[in-house]
Amino acid sequence: MLTSRQIAILKAIIDDFISNAIPIGSKTLQTNYQLPYSSATIRNEMASLEEMGLLVKTHTSSGRIPSSKGYRYYVDYFIDDNYGEEIEKEIEQLFENKKLGINDVIKESCDLISQMTNYTSIALGSDATDEILVKMELLPLASNSLVIVIVTNTGKVESKIFNIEKEIALTDLQKCSLIINQLLIGHKLSEINNLIETKVKVILAQELANYEELLSAFFNAFIKFTSENIYVSGRNNVINLSDFNDIDKIRGLLNIMDNHDFFEMLSKNSNELTVKIGNENEIITSDDISIVTSKYQVNENETGVIAIIGPTRMDYNRVIHLVNYVAKRINQLNIKSRGENSE
């Protein structure tokens, strides 16, 4: 149990290091934060906090910096729930834009979060691979374009417009749509790729002379449908952070963000808000990385995740408030959308 003096000193050290990334000594701490303790007293308390594992002493300075355990204490006890009215105003503009669909709002929220923090932000939708295809339509828009509509058993609908080089007769579109529906309806999306290659392609080649473009358009729409549940913004922001000056660490982090297991880990967070600091992370085994995630509701049965990846020296007040607020507003937007669709 920390004393009130130790709490004040620890908070000041972490706040200062988050802002400046420089180890701080007792005299500077006393002056900058107007602490009502002598420099010697602060120095003794810093030594005690170091013994508790909350601070570490750098080799290049007499000052201390927070440890992962220190940041954990900070997140557990020092986060200001009333922080962030100004950043809410910036985000709110996105959610008030009536021209944007929910997916666009989520993506642009990620972009804005990355710009506001200089960290990497990620949005994970629900995993569609276990969903079942219930309908597919190929509809002509013009002589050289068509729209493909895919519907799953969860009510998820995706439409994509594709341009085609050769004009395709309406009867061919109808026949292609009928064949695809007969062969694929009732199957999980995870099975579709294999069925396209082993069954759909064979039948279309027998029935239609110019089937390649139609099959390619459907295949591309399907791939986009199943992969769009992951959106990453500011992926290369880590390169510009002073915290990551080791090229091997940067390369390792970028590689991890290409790893499906990493996104799987993020999607399995069961809590509304999760903050994993340093070696608390299962996949990114680095003392330098923190990940903050917050869940949002996709529909009544499915959830998505907003995540921010940054240094352990991240501004936790700002980041936690950002992901919580965005997740809350996505929930409200989804609830509103479901209400409008049920009317």
Secondary structure as GFF3:
##gff-version 3
##sequence-region A 1 343
A	DSSP	alpha_helix	4	20	.	.	.	ID=ss1
A	DSSP	alpha_helix	26	33	.	.	.	ID=ss2
A	DSSP	alpha_helix	39	51	.	.	.	ID=ss3
A	DSSP	beta_strand	55	57	.	.	.	ID=ss4
A	DSSP	beta_strand	64	66	.	.	.	ID=ss5
A	DSSP	alpha_helix	68	77	.	.	.	ID=ss6
A	DSSP	alpha_helix	85	95	.	.	.	ID=ss7
A	DSSP	alpha_helix	102	117	.	.	.	ID=ss8
A	DSSP	beta_strand	120	124	.	.	.	ID=ss9
A	DSSP	beta_strand	133	142	.	.	.	ID=ss10
A	DSSP	beta_strand	145	152	.	.	.	ID=ss11
A	DSSP	beta_strand	157	163	.	.	.	ID=ss12
A	DSSP	alpha_helix	170	184	.	.	.	ID=ss13
A	DSSP	alpha_helix	189	195	.	.	.	ID=ss14
A	DSSP	pi_helix	196	200	.	.	.	ID=ss15
A	DSSP	alpha_helix	201	207	.	.	.	ID=ss16
A	DSSP	alpha_helix	212	227	.	.	.	ID=ss17
A	DSSP	beta_strand	230	233	.	.	.	ID=ss18
A	DSSP	three_ten_helix	235	240	.	.	.	ID=ss19
A	DSSP	alpha_helix	247	256	.	.	.	ID=ss20
A	DSSP	alpha_helix	260	267	.	.	.	ID=ss21
A	DSSP	beta_strand	273	277	.	.	.	ID=ss22
A	DSSP	three_ten_helix	278	280	.	.	.	ID=ss23
A	DSSP	beta_strand	289	297	.	.	.	ID=ss24
A	DSSP	beta_strand	303	311	.	.	.	ID=ss25
A	DSSP	alpha_helix	316	342	.	.	.	ID=ss26
###
